[in-house]
Amino acid sequence: VLGRSGSLVRMCEHTNVPYEHINDFPSIAQICSAFGAQNGNFAPPVAVINDKAVSQSTAACLFVGKRCGLTAGMDEDTAPQLLMDIIDTFEGGLGGAQGKGGAALKAFLEGPRWAALAGNVDRSIQGPFYFGETMTCVDFFLANVMSWFKANLLDRLEAEKGVKALAPFSKIVGLYEAMSALPAFKTNKYNLLVSTKPDGSNFFASDEVFANYK
């Protein structure tokens, strides 16, 4: 599972920029201070270009996006804000509610907070992409987050409970559909959308979450 590093891989795949994906723990421990390294990069994902290492998924996205030529037409002042809005909406909001169980997730999706957060992201998209006609690294970031949450939560929630959480947000849906049609999003080179553990259980949302969503 690539998780938060998915946008980096997909940008490199899309632009044919050579890269090496390192995910063994001994190598990670050498560069991440959370696991013993004595530096300023706490945890994955960490992008390293010409001996410069940048961590945090949003910062690494901007770093690799620039290297891949995916910042043309991007407002560099607002891009960091837009990336953090995505984190707040999906990881903090949706993921945080899911982590509290099915009842909390239902209350979140039906309450004002989800509508406010997702509505803010939706309004920020000029269309069809964040900054108009040209896709940038910010679009790759949102599409990667969407891929993760759809594969591990939202698609099953719609199939089993009839909940279409993204239906009111046409710009988010349109951006995702356009991005997910790219070869970089269809490749299964690293099983980008894997949603189960080796034992068959759900990697992200437990069966209990869906059972208690009622």
Secondary structure as GFF3:
##gff-version 3
##sequence-region A 1 214
A	DSSP	three_ten_helix	3	5	.	.	.	ID=ss1
A	DSSP	alpha_helix	6	15	.	.	.	ID=ss2
A	DSSP	alpha_helix	25	31	.	.	.	ID=ss3
A	DSSP	three_ten_helix	33	35	.	.	.	ID=ss4
A	DSSP	beta_strand	46	49	.	.	.	ID=ss5
A	DSSP	beta_strand	52	55	.	.	.	ID=ss6
A	DSSP	alpha_helix	57	67	.	.	.	ID=ss7
A	DSSP	alpha_helix	79	86	.	.	.	ID=ss8
A	DSSP	pi_helix	87	95	.	.	.	ID=ss9
A	DSSP	alpha_helix	96	99	.	.	.	ID=ss10
A	DSSP	alpha_helix	102	110	.	.	.	ID=ss11
A	DSSP	alpha_helix	112	124	.	.	.	ID=ss12
A	DSSP	alpha_helix	137	149	.	.	.	ID=ss13
A	DSSP	pi_helix	150	154	.	.	.	ID=ss14
A	DSSP	alpha_helix	155	161	.	.	.	ID=ss15
A	DSSP	alpha_helix	170	180	.	.	.	ID=ss16
A	DSSP	alpha_helix	183	186	.	.	.	ID=ss17
A	DSSP	alpha_helix	207	211	.	.	.	ID=ss18
###
